[in-house]
Amino acid sequence: MSKVCEITGKRVITGNHVSHSNIKTKRKFYPNLQIKKFYVPEEDAWITLKVSAHGIRNINKKGIYACLVEAEKNGLLRL
């Protein structure tokens, strides 16, 4: 399973653990992904998306259909 938000495109990024003695070791920062079902009234269908918490906030603000159209335009999702 890829760890990519289907609405915002957020993905895993890399960084460093930094210890008290300033030793750096590689680590990963994962997006806060949730698997959610959304009802799309324009298509009269339920869809399942893997979205980040930020993506859920965007859907609550703009609406599911507007977010789907924008994600398709950005190449993140195919309708």
Secondary structure, 3 states (H helix, E strand, C coil): CCCCCCCCCCCCEEEEEECCCCCEEEEEECCCEEEEEEEECCCCEEEEEEEEHHHHHHHHHHCHHHHHHHHHHCCCCCC
